[in-house]
Amino acid sequence: MDFFLQLLVNGVCVGLLYGISAMGFVMIFKSSSVLNFAHGELLALGAFFFLALITWAGLPVLIAFILTLVGCFILGFLIEKFFLRPLIGEKLIFVIMLTVGLAAMFKGLILLIWGGNLHTYPDFLPESLALKLGAIYIAPVYSATLVISVLFLVLFGLFFKKSAQGIYMRSVADNQKAALSLGVHVRRVFALSWAIAALVASMSGIVLGIINGVNVHDLSSIGLKVFPVVILGGLDSIGGAIIGGIIIGLLETFTGGYLSPSLRDVVPYIVLVFILLVKPYGLFGLVEIERV
Amino acid sequence: MRKFSFHPCGNYREDYAQELNIFDTDYGRVCLGLFLVLLFFVTPLTVSPYMLYILNTIGIAAIAAIGLNILIGYTGLISLGHGAFFGVGAYAAAILATRVGLDFYLAIPAAGIITALVGMIIGIPSGRLKGLYLTIATLAGQFIIEYVLIHWDSMTQGTMGITIPPAKIMQWEIAGDKSFFFLIFFCLVLMTWFAVNVMRSKYGRAFIAIRDNDRAAEGMGIPIFKYKLLSFAMSSFYAGFAGALWAYYMVSVTAEPFNLSLSVEFIAMVIIGGMGNIPGAIFGATFITLLNELLRYITGFLMNIGVVTSSGLNMAPLREFVFGLSIVLFILLEPRGIAEIWRIVRSNFRLWPFSY
């Protein structure tokens, strides 16, 4: 029973991580309906910025964290400005291929600078955040993750529902031309959504880095695992991303625990194929029935 | 004998059939003939074995890239699973050759057909949904196939790999770069010819209609699901065929080359060569393969002169970076790829000195 409970808790924790990794992805999809294949590399960039600031520059954790977030925000702007903006109005296929290219580029760049080895952050989270429920131990990172993901969920929910910018973003995602003709500043919306997505990505990259250590290959494979998560939750639902993340996380840990560890990494994709066949808009996605 | 037609000084086409001609002029036909003669009779006798090896790699990659171009360039569907399909072809050929004992001239097309079936299974979601979902399904397919190739020990021998018996027709054994050159380029010419002509037929026009506007295509009576699956099957057939050739050429098959970066490499070939252009796929394959070799040469050179140490600069990240960069630059600067550059260069020669 303890084994089961421990797996359950682990699954939820891993799932929350997937969920917050997926949030940035959903952000971009919601505002520009672009599938960002470079998401894992954005996670990795954030994690490595933080690593560089902490270990090479020797900055205190809080300052390094804020600097990373600011840096990634700017990076998101720049990516949008130099790579995505020329493609506004072009076919979607070009934009997706561009993100595939960007992914390869960033990955190569990170490998050139930091190499493919595993790096770790110095320990800085206070032990008081750790939770103990009977035999089950929840590491401080996971409770921090829980707090962060709930916080961001609420923030994003409010942002998309209440703020003007959030509503602009939804309008652009829904219909670019109509939004443009109603006076929405489409370019600004794109730039902002990429910047926010990069910021969220860097934050989740840091959290992932604290737990698993920082490694490009791991982080970029998580960037791809975002796909089953968002498809399950619904491509344009931020709450769905968290729930999808938890389901996928549970599925992974239970498969790893009871069936076979090697199957663990493939299960999400098998589930993905089934969802695509059965309920392609996911649990909370906007259903657009168009069978063409 | 009919009159040779050279460049007309205007557009004198009178019906659709003329519009569909592969060669505008006899000049092009003669040039292609000369090129093929040079390719088959002069190249293998003059170039070094290393160059032959590069040419063979280009030939195999070109077959796979043509297949992917049918899917991406003509039908407008993106596949991120072609690296895995290439692997399925390679393994299918290896298993057919070792377990069933098929000869290579049967095993290679059979491997292509098996890959086409696998591709169709992965492509089924495209029937329910449009656009991006197929891309995601093929991404899932890539990982699932990779897993199966590694873990289905009884069939694929896991990480050990399979060694393939040499390709034989009667008593004549195809081995070595030179004989493979003939085999690979014969297949390439055949596959190119097939692809070019399919694209001029009803099927090709249906693919293009789906790419340009699927709702309108459905409205004109094209059964979209059927044609999307057909395009997917054709494309996987090409990938599997290329994979099978590769397996015979490399003699042994292991699962690790068939990963996501191979898929990205194929996509890079299609984009850099030119989407929706069959010769473009060949240009793209040439470009990427040469880029690979150039990078290998550069890293070797840098190591020799001592600028970097062997541990300091690894080949893989640099390759990855340059690939990504070339995809990005081509999309931003010349989205129609090398084929378009080639067209512009040619028309410049033709129109010189009055280039407008």
Interface residues (C-beta under 8 A of the other chain):
Chain A: L35 F83 P86 L87 E90 L92 I93 F94 I96 M97 L98 V100 G101 L102 A103 A104 M105 F106 K107 G108 L109 I110 L111 L112 G115 G116 L224 F227 P228 I231 S262 L263 D265 V266 Y269 I270 L272 V273 L276 L277 P280 E290 R291 V292
Chain B: I72 G76 I78 L80 I122 I124 P125 R128 L129 K130 G131 L132 Y133 T135 I136 A137 L139 A140 G141 F143 I144 Y147 H151 D214 R215 E218 I224 L260 S261 V264 I267 A268 I271 M275 L313 N314 A316 P317 L318 R319 E320 F321 V322 F323 G324 L325 S326 I327 V328 I331 L332 P335
